[in-house]
């Protein structure tokens, strides 16, 4: 079991940073956690564009972090390169796809990690490992030099042990970034079906302890948006990685093979219809955010499942945010037990500064409850 696909230990005077092995680092191959790709990958000639700020800050690159193969899965289980160990409970999944990135910051091997998020791949492992992750606004951070999964949804963002670390990570990706001075005055609490009651209760306690105004919000278009987002994602997954499947299907893990075949069966018309749902979904969210500028719901609707389950599940609640393109911050909410819940904060485009300020208030509230 391994947090790393490649240790680099490159020196630097800045923070120690883990880079998900989906992101090019000059002089090293990018494997995307996939044996088929690793066997044919050449060292990248240049860094991915998103790493320019890290180089300017003289960040110390600790290594290329492990991930769910091809970033196409939420458990973080990788049959080729090993599965990073969840530091909260080694018998449970670390979450994916940025599994090694979350584990690296949770264990203190890195101060900051740079991950990617297409359907929750920063936020899901953050929830599983009790850390903090920020999915930025789609297009805000360049994906040039990042192995694609679904370009209409792909984002690059920071992960850390706390909100301050995520702010620092965002400033590496976008020099000059700072959190807002004030938190959102109102948080819109969105309630979803099939959520573990312990998770909902933990989120409600943190919101109450924050002393921010909380307003109940309904999003009736959720299910339609979710179905559309999965169609968009799987179609584009096949476009991105279908050639690897055709090159050597049995060199790819069984779960990812299944997802690639799902994508192969989605037509262009289905993809276009899925993208067409983005506009009404963004309009629905905009109306909600007029009432409450930041929305809150669980990052995961369940606690991380055991590794040895036949089909470990994450029941994610994240891809609807990717369809909208909005930013989202995931941070822990204590339950009183060994595993925390995770609350997800969602705001309008380019509201990362507001999400971080609001997240810092909730983080302080969570610490008061722990």
BADOTOR-591033 format. One line per 8 residues: number of its first residue (from 1); their letters; for each residue x, y, z of N, C-alpha, C. Coordinates in steps of 0.1 Angstrom, whole numbers, always signed. Each point is the difference from the previous one (the first is absolute). Example, Ala and Ser with C-alpha at 12.3 -4.5 7.8 and 13.67 -1.06 7.14 Angstrom:
1	as	+132,-57,+78,-9,+12,+0,+9,+12,+0 | -4,+11,-7,+9,+11,+0,-8,+11,+8
This chain:
1	xxxxxxxx	+8,-12,+0,-8,+12,+0,+9,+12,+0 | -3,+10,-8,+9,+11,-2,-7,+13,-2 | +5,+11,+7,-5,+13,-3,+5,+6,-13 | +12,-5,-4,+8,+6,-11,+1,-10,-11 | +0,+6,-12,+4,-7,-12,+15,+2,-3 | +4,+12,+3,+14,+4,-2,+4,+10,+11 | +10,-3,+8,+5,+10,+10,+10,+8,-8 | +0,+13,+3,+9,+9,-7,+9,+7,+11
9	xxxxxxxx	-6,+5,+11,+8,+6,+10,+9,+11,-6 | -6,+8,-9,+7,+11,-6,+1,+12,+11 | +12,+5,+2,+1,+10,+11,-7,+13,-4 | -3,+8,+10,-6,+13,-2,-2,+7,+13 | +0,+13,+0,-2,+8,+12,-15,+2,+4 | -8,-3,-10,-15,+2,+2,-6,-12,+6 | -13,-1,+0,-7,-11,+6,+3,-14,-7 | -2,-11,+8,+2,-13,-6,-13,-4,-7
17	xxxxxxxx	+0,-3,-13,-12,-2,-8,+0,-14,-6 | -11,-6,+0,-2,-13,-7,-8,+4,-13 | +4,-7,-11,-7,+3,-13,-6,-13,-4 | -13,+0,-3,-7,-12,-5,+6,-4,-13 | +2,-13,-2,+7,-5,-12,-10,+0,-12 | -7,+11,-1,-8,+3,-12,+6,+13,-6 | +9,+6,+7,+5,+13,-3,+15,-1,-4 | +3,+6,-11,+14,-1,-5,+10,+7,+9
25	xxxxxxxx	+11,-6,+3,+11,+6,+6,+12,-3,-9 | +7,+11,-4,+10,-1,-10,+10,-11,+4 | +4,-9,-9,+10,-10,+2,-5,-13,+6 | -13,-1,+3,-6,-12,+5,-12,-4,-8 | -2,-13,-1,-12,-5,-8,-13,+2,+8 | -11,+2,-6,-13,+1,+6,-7,-13,-3 | -4,-7,+11,-6,-14,-2,-15,+0,+2 | -6,+11,+6,-14,+0,+3,-4,-13,+8
33	xxxxxxxx	+9,-6,+7,-3,-12,+8,-4,-12,-9 | +4,+0,-12,-4,-10,-10,+13,-7,-5 | +0,-13,+1,+12,-8,-5,+1,+1,-15 | -11,+0,-8,+1,+1,-14,+7,+13,-4 | -5,+11,+6,+6,+13,-3,+15,+1,+5 | +2,-5,+12,+14,+0,+5,+10,-7,-9 | -4,-11,-6,+9,-8,-9,+4,+8,-12 | -8,+10,-4,+3,+7,-12,+3,+15,+2
41	xxxxxxxx	-1,+5,+13,+2,+14,+3,+15,+4,-1 | +3,+11,-6,+13,+6,+0,+1,+11,+10 | +12,+4,+5,+1,+11,+9,-6,+13,-6 | -8,+7,+8,-6,+13,-5,+11,+10,-4 | -1,+6,-11,+11,+10,-4,-1,+13,+9 | -12,+4,+5,-2,+12,+7,-10,-3,+11 | -1,+9,+10,-10,-1,+11,-14,+3,-6 | -10,-5,+6,-14,+5,-3,+0,+15,+4
49	xxxxxxxx	-9,+7,-8,-1,+14,+2,-3,+4,+15 | -8,-8,+6,-5,+3,+14,+11,+0,+10 | +12,-5,-3,+11,-1,+9,+9,+12,+0 | -3,+10,-9,+9,+11,-1,+1,+8,+13 | -11,+2,+7,+0,+7,+13,+8,-8,+11 | -1,-13,-1,+7,-8,+10,+15,+2,-2 | +5,+0,-13,+14,+1,-3,+4,+14,+4 | -8,+10,-2,+4,+14,+3,+1,+1,+16
57	xxxxxxxx	-8,-7,+7,+1,+0,+15,+11,-9,+5 | +7,-7,-8,+10,-10,+4,-5,-11,+8 | -12,-5,-3,-6,-11,+7,+9,-12,-1 | +0,-8,+10,+7,-13,+0,-9,-11,-4 | +3,-6,-12,-9,-10,-6,+4,-13,+7 | -9,-5,+9,+2,-12,+7,-1,-13,-9 | -10,+0,-9,-1,-11,-9,-13,+1,-8 | -2,-10,-8,-12,-2,-8,-9,-10,+7
65	xxxxxxxx	-11,+5,+4,-9,-7,+9,-9,-10,-8 | -2,-12,+7,-9,-10,-6,-14,+5,-1 | -8,-8,-8,-13,+4,-3,-8,-12,-5 | -13,+1,+0,-9,-10,-6,+4,+0,-15 | +1,-12,-6,+5,-1,-13,-8,+9,-10 | +8,+8,-8,-5,+9,-10,-9,+11,+6 | +1,+1,+14,-9,+10,+7,-15,-4,-2 | -2,-13,-3,-14,-4,-3,-6,-9,+10
73	xxxxxxxx	-2,+6,+12,-6,-8,+11,+1,+7,+13 | -9,-3,+9,-1,+8,+13,+5,-7,+12 | +5,-13,-2,+5,-7,+12,+15,+2,+3 | +8,+3,-10,+14,+1,+2,+7,-13,+0 | -7,-11,-3,+7,-13,-1,+7,-1,-13 | +13,-4,+0,+7,-1,-12,+8,-14,+0 | -4,-9,-9,+5,-13,-1,+14,+0,-5 | +4,+10,-7,+14,+0,-7,+10,+6,+9
81	xxxxxxxx	-3,+11,+7,+11,+7,+8,-3,+0,+15 | -9,-8,+4,-4,-1,+14,-10,+11,+4 | -6,-2,+12,-10,+9,+4,+5,+8,+12 | +0,+13,+0,+4,+8,+11,-8,-4,+13 | +7,+1,+11,-7,-4,+13,-7,+11,+6 | -13,-1,+3,-8,+10,+6,+5,+1,+15 | +5,+12,+3,+6,+2,+14,-10,+0,+11 | -13,+2,-3,-10,-1,+10,-4,-14,+4
89	xxxxxxxx	+1,-9,-10,-3,-14,+2,+5,-8,-12 | +11,-7,+2,+7,-7,-12,-9,-11,-6 | -11,-4,+6,-8,-10,-6,-10,+6,-10 | -1,+14,-1,-10,+6,-8,+7,+7,-12 | -8,+3,-11,+5,+6,-12,+5,+14,+4 | +10,+4,-8,+5,+14,+2,-8,+10,-8 | -8,-5,-9,-8,+9,-9,+9,+4,-12 | -7,+3,-11,+6,+3,-13,-6,+11,-7
97	xxxxxxxx	+6,+5,-11,+12,-7,-5,+13,+5,+6 | +0,+12,+7,+12,+6,+5,+4,-7,+13 | +1,-13,+1,+2,-7,+12,+13,+3,+7 | +11,-2,-8,+13,+2,+6,+2,+15,+4 | -6,+9,-7,+1,+14,+4,-6,+3,+13 | -12,-6,+3,-7,+2,+13,+8,-7,+11 | +5,-12,-2,+8,-7,+10,+13,+8,+3 | +6,+5,-10,+13,+7,+2,-2,+12,+9
105	xxxxxxxx	-10,+8,-1,-2,+11,+9,-6,-4,+13 | -8,-11,+0,-5,-5,+13,+11,-5,+9 | +10,-6,-6,+11,-6,+8,+11,+9,+2 | +0,+12,-5,+11,+10,+1,+11,-2,-9 | -1,-9,-10,+11,-2,-9,+1,+12,-10 | -10,+7,-1,+0,+12,-8,-9,+11,+7 | +4,+12,-2,-8,+11,+5,-12,+3,-8 | +1,-1,-13,-10,+3,-10,+0,-11,-10
113	xxxxxxxx	-11,-3,-6,+0,-9,-12,-8,+7,-11 | +4,-3,-12,-8,+5,-12,-6,-12,-6 | -14,+0,+0,-8,-11,-5,-8,+5,-12 | -8,-9,-5,-10,+3,-11,-14,-5,+5 | -10,+7,-6,-14,-3,+4,-8,+1,-12 | -6,-11,-4,-10,-1,-11,-14,-3,+4 | -1,-9,+11,-13,-3,+5,+1,-1,+15 | +10,+6,+6,+2,+0,+14,+13,-5,+5
121	xxxxxxxx	+10,-1,-10,+13,-7,+3,+9,+7,+9 | -2,+13,+4,+7,+7,+10,-8,-2,+13 | -13,+2,-1,-9,+1,+12,-3,-14,+6 | -1,-10,-8,-3,-13,+5,+11,-6,+9 | +13,+0,-5,+11,-5,+9,+2,+10,+12 | -3,+13,-1,+1,+9,+11,-10,-5,+11 | -12,-3,-4,-10,-5,+9,+4,-13,+7 | +5,-9,-8,+4,-13,+5,+12,+1,+10
129	xxxxxxxx	+9,+9,-2,+12,+1,+8,+0,+11,+10 | -11,+8,+1,-2,+10,+10,+9,+12,-3 | +1,+4,-13,+8,+11,-4,-9,+10,-7 | +7,+11,-6,-8,+10,-6,+5,+1,-15 | -10,+2,-9,+3,+1,-14,-9,+10,-7 | +6,+7,-9,-7,+10,-8,+0,-3,-15 | -12,-1,-5,-2,-1,-15,-3,+14,-5 | +10,+5,-8,-3,+14,-5,-10,+1,-11
137	xxxxxxxx	-4,+12,-3,-9,+2,-11,+6,-6,-13 | -8,-6,-8,+5,-6,-12,+7,+10,-9 | +12,-3,-5,+7,+9,-8,+9,+10,+7 | -2,+2,+13,+8,+10,+8,+15,-5,+0 | +3,-12,+2,+14,-6,+1,+2,-8,-13 | +10,+3,-7,+3,-7,-13,+1,-15,+2 | -5,-7,-10,+2,-15,+0,+10,-4,-11 | +7,+10,-6,+10,-4,-10,+11,-8,+7
145	xxxxxxxx	+3,-11,-6,+10,-9,+6,-6,-9,+10 | -13,-1,+1,-6,-9,+9,-8,-11,-8 | +3,-13,+3,-7,-11,-7,-15,+2,+1 | -7,+1,-11,-15,+3,+1,-8,-13,+4 | -11,+3,+7,-10,-10,+3,-13,+4,-8 | -6,+11,+4,-11,+6,-7,+2,+15,-1 | +5,+5,-10,+4,+14,-1,-11,+10,+3 | -12,-3,-2,-11,+9,+3,-2,+2,+15
153	xxxxxxxx	+6,-9,+8,-2,+0,+14,+13,+0,+8 | +11,-2,-6,+13,-1,+7,+4,+13,+6 | +6,-1,+13,+5,+11,+6,+13,-4,+8 | +8,+10,+3,+12,-3,+8,-1,+9,+13 | +3,-6,+12,-1,+8,+12,+8,-5,+11 | +1,+8,+11,+8,-3,+12,-7,-9,+10 | +8,-7,+8,-4,-9,+11,+10,+3,+11 | -5,-1,+12,+8,+3,+12,-6,-5,+13
161	xxxxxxxx	+7,+1,+11,-6,-5,+12,-10,+10,+6 | +0,+12,-4,-10,+10,+5,-3,+11,-10 | -9,+9,+3,-4,+10,-10,+12,+9,-3 | +8,+4,+10,+11,+9,-2,+10,-7,-11 | +2,-13,+1,+8,-7,-9,-5,+1,-14 | -13,-2,-1,-7,+1,-14,+2,+14,-5 | -2,+10,+8,+2,+14,-5,+15,+2,-5 | +9,-5,+8,+14,+0,-5,+2,-7,-13
169	xxxxxxxx	-6,-12,-1,+1,-8,-12,-6,+8,-12 | -12,+6,+2,-6,+8,-11,+9,+11,-4 | +7,+6,+10,+9,+11,-4,+12,-5,-8 | +4,-13,+2,+10,-5,-9,-5,-2,-14 | -12,-4,-1,-6,-2,-14,-4,+13,-6 | -4,+10,+8,-3,+13,-5,+6,+11,+9 | +13,+3,-3,+6,+10,+9,-8,+12,+2 | +0,+4,+13,-8,+12,+4,-14,-4,+6
177	xxxxxxxx	-4,-12,-1,-13,-4,+6,+1,+1,+15 | -11,+6,+5,-2,+0,+15,-15,-3,+3 | -2,-4,+12,-14,-2,+4,-7,+13,+2 | -13,+0,-1,-8,+12,+3,+1,+4,+14 | -3,+13,+3,+1,+5,+14,-11,-6,+8 | -12,-1,-6,-12,-4,+8,-6,-13,-6 | -6,-8,+9,-7,-12,-5,-14,+4,-6 | -6,-10,-7,-13,+2,-5,-10,+3,+12
185	xxxxxxxx	-9,+10,-1,-9,+3,+11,-11,-11,+2 | -3,-7,-11,-10,-10,+0,+5,-13,-7 | -3,-11,+5,+3,-13,-6,-13,-7,-3 | -1,-5,-13,-12,-7,-4,+2,-15,+3 | -7,-6,+9,+1,-14,+3,-8,-8,-9 | +7,-8,-9,-7,-9,-9,-1,-14,+6 | -11,-6,+0,-2,-14,+6,-2,-10,-12 | +8,-11,+1,+0,-9,-11,-6,-14,+5
193	xxxxxxxx	-5,-8,-9,-5,-13,+5,+11,-10,+2 | -3,-10,+8,+9,-11,+3,+13,+4,+6 | +0,+10,+8,+12,+5,+8,+0,-7,+14 | +12,-5,+4,+1,-6,+13,-4,+11,+10 | -10,-3,+9,-5,+10,+10,+12,+6,+8 | +10,-8,+3,+11,+5,+8,+8,+11,-7 | +1,-2,-13,+6,+11,-8,-8,+12,-1 | -13,-1,-2,-8,+12,+0,+0,+7,+13
201	xxxxxxxx	+0,-8,+11,+0,+6,+13,+13,+8,+3 | +11,-6,-4,+13,+7,+2,+1,+13,-8 | -5,+0,-12,+0,+13,-8,-9,+10,+7 | -12,-4,+4,-9,+9,+7,+6,+6,+13 | +7,-8,+7,+7,+5,+12,+10,+10,-3 | +8,-2,-10,+11,+9,-4,-6,+13,-5 | -11,-1,-8,-6,+13,-5,-6,+8,+12 | -6,-7,+9,-6,+7,+12,+11,+6,+8
209	xxxxxxxx	+11,-7,+2,+11,+6,+8,+7,+11,-7 | -1,+1,-13,+6,+11,-7,-7,+14,+3 | -12,-1,+4,-8,+12,+3,-3,+8,-13 | +2,-6,-11,-5,+6,-13,-14,-3,-2 | -7,+8,-7,-14,-2,-3,-1,-12,-10 | -9,-9,+3,-2,-12,-8,-14,+0,-6 | -2,-2,-13,-13,+1,-6,-1,-13,-8 | -12,-7,+2,-2,-12,-7,-3,+3,-15
217	xxxxxxxx	+7,-8,-9,-1,+2,-14,-3,-13,-7 | -9,+1,-10,-3,-12,-8,+5,+2,-14 | +5,-11,-6,+5,+0,-13,-7,-11,-8 | -12,+2,-5,-8,-10,-7,+6,-6,-13 | +10,+8,-6,+6,-5,-12,+12,-9,+2 | +3,-3,+13,+12,-8,+3,+1,-13,-8 | -10,-8,+1,+1,-13,-6,+2,+1,-16 | -7,+9,-6,+2,+2,-14,+14,+4,-4
225	xxxxxxxx	+5,+9,+9,+14,+5,-2,+10,-11,+2 | -2,-8,+10,+9,-11,+2,+1,-10,-11 | -12,-4,-5,+0,-9,-12,+6,+6,-12 | -2,+13,-2,+7,+6,-12,+15,+1,+2 | +4,+2,+12,+15,+1,+3,+7,-13,-3 | -6,-11,+5,+6,-13,-2,+1,-3,-15 | -11,+3,-8,+1,-2,-14,+11,+8,-7 | +2,+12,+4,+11,+9,-5,+13,-7,+4
233	xxxxxxxx	+1,-3,+12,+13,-6,+5,+4,-13,-7 | -9,-9,-1,+4,-13,-5,+3,+0,-15 | -8,+9,-7,+3,+2,-14,+14,+5,-2 | +4,+10,+8,+13,+6,-2,+11,-9,+5 | -3,-8,+10,+10,-10,+5,+4,-10,-11 | -10,-4,-8,+4,-9,-12,+8,+8,-10 | -3,+12,-2,+8,+8,-10,+14,+2,+5 | +2,+1,+13,+13,+3,+6,+8,-13,+1
241	xxxxxxxx	-6,-11,+4,+7,-12,+3,-4,-13,-8 | -9,+2,-9,-4,-12,-8,+12,-6,-7 | +9,+8,-5,+12,-6,-7,+8,-9,+9 | +1,+3,+12,+8,-9,+10,-8,-13,+1 | -13,+1,+1,-8,-12,+1,+2,-9,-12 | +0,+6,-12,+1,-7,-12,+14,-6,-2 | +10,+7,+6,+14,-5,-1,+2,-13,+9 | -6,+0,+12,+2,-11,+9,-11,+0,+10
249	xxxxxxxx	-12,-5,-3,-11,+1,+10,+2,-6,+13 | +7,-12,+0,+2,-7,+12,+12,+5,+8 | +7,+10,-5,+10,+7,+7,-6,+11,+9 | -13,+2,-1,-7,+10,+8,-9,-7,+10 | +0,+6,+12,-8,-6,+11,-15,-3,-4 | -5,-10,+6,-14,-4,-4,-10,+11,+2 | +1,+7,+11,-10,+11,+2,+1,+11,-10 | +12,+3,-4,+2,+11,-10,-4,-5,-14
257	xxxxxxxx	+3,-13,-3,-5,-6,-13,-15,+2,-1 | -7,-3,+11,-14,+1,-1,-5,+14,-3 | +6,+10,+7,-4,+14,-3,+4,+4,-14 | +11,-4,-5,+3,+3,-14,-10,-6,-10 | -4,-12,+3,-11,-6,-9,-13,+8,+1 | -3,+5,+12,-12,+8,+2,+1,+12,-9 | +12,+7,+0,+2,+12,-8,-1,-3,-15 | +5,-12,-4,+0,-3,-14,-14,-1,-5
265	xxxxxxxx	-10,-3,+9,-14,-2,-4,-8,+13,+0 | +6,+11,+5,-7,+12,+0,+2,+8,-13 | -11,+4,-7,+1,+6,-13,+3,+15,+1 | +4,+6,-11,+3,+14,-1,-13,+8,+4 | -11,-5,-5,-13,+7,+3,-3,+0,+15 | +3,-11,+7,-2,-1,+14,+10,+10,+7 | +12,+1,-4,+10,+9,+5,-5,+14,-1 | -5,+4,-12,-4,+13,-3,-12,+4,+9
273	xxxxxxxx	-9,-10,+2,-12,+2,+8,+4,+2,+15 | +11,-7,+4,+5,+2,+14,+5,+14,+1 | +8,+4,-9,+6,+14,+1,-11,+10,+0 | -11,-3,-8,-11,+9,+0,-7,+3,+13 | +2,-10,+10,-6,+2,+13,+8,+10,+9 | +12,+3,-5,+8,+9,+8,-7,+14,+2 | -6,+5,-10,-6,+14,+1,-11,+0,+10 | -10,-9,-1,-11,+1,+10,+5,-3,+14
281	xxxxxxxx	+9,-9,+1,+6,-3,+14,+7,+12,+6 | +8,+6,-8,+7,+12,+5,-11,+11,+4 | -10,+1,-8,-11,+10,+4,-6,-4,+13 | -3,-12,+2,-6,-5,+13,+9,+3,+11 | +13,-2,-1,+10,+3,+10,+1,+15,+3 | +0,+7,-11,+1,+15,+1,-12,+5,+8 | -12,-5,-2,-12,+4,+8,+2,-3,+14 | +5,-12,+3,+3,-4,+14,+10,+9,+7
289	xxxxxxxx	+11,+4,-8,+10,+8,+6,-3,+14,+1 | -11,+5,-6,-5,+13,+3,-6,+1,+14 | -5,-12,+5,-5,-1,+14,+11,-3,+10 | +9,-8,-5,+12,-3,+9,+12,-2,-9 | +10,+9,+2,+11,+0,-9,+9,-12,+0 | -1,-8,+11,+7,-13,+1,-10,-10,+4 | +1,-11,-8,-9,-12,+3,+9,-11,+7 | -7,-8,+8,+7,-10,+8,-8,-13,-1
297	xxxxxxxx	+8,-11,-3,-6,-14,+1,+12,-10,+2 | -3,-12,+3,+11,-10,+3,+9,-2,-12 | +13,-1,+3,+9,-4,-11,-2,-14,-4 | -2,-9,+10,-4,-14,-3,-13,-2,+9 | -8,-9,-6,-12,-3,+8,+1,-12,+9 | +13,-6,+0,+3,-11,+9,+14,+1,+4 | +4,-8,+10,+13,-1,+5,+8,-9,-10 | +13,+2,-1,+8,-9,-9,-2,-14,+3
305	xxxxxxxx	-2,-8,-10,-3,-14,+2,+13,-9,+1 | -1,-12,+6,+11,-9,+1,+6,-4,-13 | +13,-1,+0,+7,-4,-13,-4,-13,-5 | -4,-9,+9,-2,-14,-4,-15,-2,-4 | -8,+10,-1,-13,-2,-5,+1,-3,-15 | -10,-8,-5,+0,-5,-13,+1,+12,-10 | -8,+10,+3,+0,+12,-9,-1,+13,+10 | +12,+4,+5,+0,+12,+8,-7,+12,-6
313	xxxxxxxx	-8,+7,+8,-8,+10,-5,+3,+14,+6 | -2,+10,-7,+2,+14,+6,-13,+8,+0 | -10,-3,-8,-12,+7,-1,+3,+15,+1 | +7,+5,-11,+4,+14,+0,-11,+9,-3 | +2,+13,+4,-10,+10,-2,+6,+12,-7 | +10,-2,-9,+9,+10,-4,-2,+4,-15 | -3,-9,-9,+1,+2,-14,-9,+11,-5 | -11,+3,+7,-9,+11,-4,+7,+13,+1
321	xxxxxxxx	+10,+2,+9,+8,+12,+0,+9,+1,-12 | +6,-11,-4,+8,+0,-12,-8,+4,-13 | -12,-5,+0,-9,+4,-12,-2,+15,+0 | -3,+6,+11,-2,+14,+1,+13,+8,-2 | +11,-6,+3,+13,+7,-1,+4,+8,+12 | -8,+0,+11,+2,+8,+11,+11,-5,+9 | +6,+8,+9,+10,-5,+10,-7,-6,+12 | +8,-9,+6,-6,-7,+12,+12,-3,+9
329	xxxxxxxx	-3,+1,+13,+10,-3,+11,-6,-11,+9 | +8,-10,+2,-4,-11,+10,+9,+1,+12 | -6,-1,+12,+7,+0,+12,-6,-8,+11 | +7,-5,+10,-5,-10,+9,-10,+6,+10 | -10,-8,+4,-9,+3,+11,+0,-11,+10 | +3,+2,+12,+2,-11,+10,-13,-7,+3 | +1,-13,+2,-12,-8,+3,+0,-4,+15 | +11,+1,+7,+1,-6,+13,+6,-14,-1
337	xxxxxxxx	+2,-5,-12,+6,-13,-1,+13,+1,-8 | +6,-12,-4,+13,+1,-6,+0,+5,-14 | -11,+0,-7,-1,+5,-13,-8,+13,-1 | +5,+10,-5,-7,+13,-2,-10,-1,-12 | -10,+8,+0,-7,+3,-12,+7,+11,-8 | -5,+4,-11,+6,+11,-8,-11,+8,-5 | +1,+13,+1,-10,+10,-5,+6,+6,-12 | -8,+1,-11,+4,+6,-12,-7,+14,-1
345	xxxxxxxx	+8,+10,-3,-5,+14,-2,+1,+3,-15 | -10,+5,-6,-1,+3,-14,-4,+15,-2 | +8,+7,-9,-4,+13,-3,+0,+3,-15 | -3,+12,-4,+0,+4,-14,+14,+0,-6 | +1,+1,-13,+13,+1,-6,+9,+10,+6 | +13,-4,+2,+10,+9,+5,-2,+5,+14 | -7,-8,+8,-3,+3,+14,+9,-8,+10 | +11,-5,-5,+9,-7,+8,+5,+7,+13
353	xxxxxxxx	+2,+13,-2,+4,+8,+12,-11,+0,+11 | -13,+1,-5,-11,+0,+10,-1,-14,+6 | +1,-11,-8,-1,-13,+5,+11,-3,+11 | +12,+5,-3,+11,-2,+10,-3,+8,+13 | -5,+12,-1,-3,+8,+12,-11,-7,+8 | -10,-5,-7,-11,-6,+7,+4,-14,+5 | +9,-7,-7,+5,-12,+5,+8,+1,+12 | +8,+11,+1,+8,+3,+12,-9,+2,+13
361	xxxxxxxx	-12,+6,-2,-9,+2,+11,-6,-14,+4 | -4,-8,-10,-5,-14,+3,+11,-8,+7 | +12,+1,-5,+11,-8,+6,+2,+4,+15 | +0,+13,+3,+1,+4,+14,-12,-6,+8 | -12,+0,-6,-11,-5,+7,+1,-15,+3 | +6,-7,-11,+2,-14,+2,+10,-3,+11 | +10,+8,+1,+10,-3,+10,-6,+3,+14 | -9,+9,+1,-6,+2,+13,-9,-11,+5
369	xx	-5,-8,-10,-8,-12,+3,+8,-13,+2 | +12,+0,-5,+8,-12,+1,+4,-4,+14
